[in-house]
Amino acid sequence: ICDELSASDSRIRVVHKRNTGVSNTRNIGLDLAQGEYVIFLDADDYWYDDTVLDRLSSLADEGQLDIIRGEYKAVTEHGADLFQRKISEERLQHADKVIDSATFIRYAINGEFFLVLSLFRRTSIGSLRLNEDQIFLEDMRFYATLLQNPLKCMYVPVYFYAYRKNTASVSYRFDQK
């Protein structure tokens, strides 16, 4: 299906590779990216909203944002809703406003370092890549490094990402490494 789509749309590029982990795969995507923005979508997850890319990129364009972040709903392996985290009043106070890196990490991320919830301006990422030797909390290190820069950020209280709770995923497996 991906090969067929890429044959009919020059914006789609397909990379066939063995499974070398999420960080390596994301790094390859970052290396190949040519668009103005980058967003990640894990293989077992999906977007609730088909218009999310247009909406997030429009907001990023309007505010000249480096990062814009939304929300997720947890779903079962079959896509049934499990839960939708309640957004705190503190987080809502900073919603839909241009905020700096420190405010973004404190209120928008607030301990949830999921790269899949953010749209990034590709030039803001620059040469930063994920640590391929790290298989847990690699998102946290990426965000922490990126947000050391003075960036224009925004949090939008929009649930667009369906995070599939899959008991066979890397997140659920324990590995001493």
N, C-alpha and C positions, 0 to 999 in steps of 0.2 A: 504494500500500500504506500509506504514512504517513497519507494523508488518511482512509483507511478506519479505520485504528487510532485516529486522534484522534476520529473520530466516535463510536466506541464506548467511549472511555476519556478522561475529562476531564483526566487527568494529562498526556496527550500533546497537545502543541501543535506544529503544523507551520508553518514559516515558508518561504514561497517567495520566493527572492531570487536575483539573479545572483551569480556567483562573484566575491566581493570579497576573498578571502584568508582564511586560517585565523584570523588575529587578529581581524578584523572579525566573522567568524562567531561566534567564541567570545565576543566582547564582547556581541553581540546575545543570545546564550544567557544570559550572566550578567545582562543587563538584564531578561530575561524570566523568569528563574528565580524560583520561589516556594517551593521545597522547603527543607528544612533543610540538605541537602547538595548539592554540585555535583561532577560527575565528567565528564571529557571522553572522547569516543571519536571518533577520526578516521574519516573516511568509508570508507577502504580497509582498516581494521583490524576486529578483532572480539574478543570476550571468550571465552576457553576455558571459563570457568566461569559457568553461568547463574545461580548463586546468589551471585555476587561482591558485588552491591549489598547484599543482605541481610547478608552476612558483614561487609563493611567498615563499613556503617552501624551494625550491632550493636556492633562493637568501638568505633566512635567514640562511640556513646551511652554505653556502659559506662565508658569512660575520659574522657568529656567532652573528646574530642580535637578539635583544629582541623584537623589534616591526618593522614591515614593513607595510607601508600604501600606498594604491592606490587611485583611483578616482571613481566617480559615474556619471551616467547619470540619469536624472529624466525622468520617463516615466508615461504615463497615467495609469488609472486603468486597461486598456486593453493591455498595453505593448507598445503603440506607443511612440516613442521618443518625449519628450517635449523640453529638453535642455541639453546641456553638458557645464558645466562651463568652461570658458577659464582659462587655467593655467597661473598664473602670471609669469613674467620673474624672479621675486625674488624667487618664489617657484622653478622654473626650475633650478636656479643656485645651489640649494641644492639637486636636484634630483640625484638618482642613486649613492649617496655617503653615507658612514657611517657617521652619525651625532650623537651628544650627545642629551640628554633629552631636554635641554633648546632650542637648535636649532630646534629640532623636533617640540616642542610645538609652537614655534614662526613661523616657515616657513611651516612645513608639515601640521600641524593642522590649524594654522592661523584662529582661531575662529570657525572652523567646527569640533565639537566634536562628530563625528559619529563613534562609536565603530565598526560598521559593515565594515568600510573601512580598518581595521587593522588586521593583523595576529600577534598574540602574542605568545611568548615563554611561555608555561604554568608555568615553574618554576619562570619566572620573575614576574608573577602575584602573585604567592604564595598564601597566605590566604586572599588577598584583594578581597572584594566582593562589589557589588553595593548596595547602600542604598535603601532598599525596601520601605521605607516611602516616598521617593522622586519620583515623577512621571514625572518630567520635569527637563531636564538638568542633569540627572543622569550620562550620559556619561561624561559630563564635570568633575564632581567630581571624577569619576573613573580615568580618564586620569590624572587629576591634582595630585591625590594621587600617582598614579603609577610613574609619571614622576618626582617625587621628588627624585627618585633613579637614580644613574648614569647608564643609559642604552645605549646600542648600537642600533641606530635606522636608518631607511632608508625610504625615500619617493620615490616612483616610479610613473611616470606620465602615468599610465596605467588605462584606464577606464574598470573596470570589474564588477562593482556593478550596478544593475538596481534598483533605488529607486522609488518605485511606489507611486505617489502622489494620495493618497486615501482620499477622503473627510470624510470618516467615521473613519479614524484612530485616535489614541490618540493624535498625533501631531496637529491635526486640531481642537480638542475639547478644549474649555476653561473650566477650573475648578479652582475656587478660591483657593483651597488647593494647 
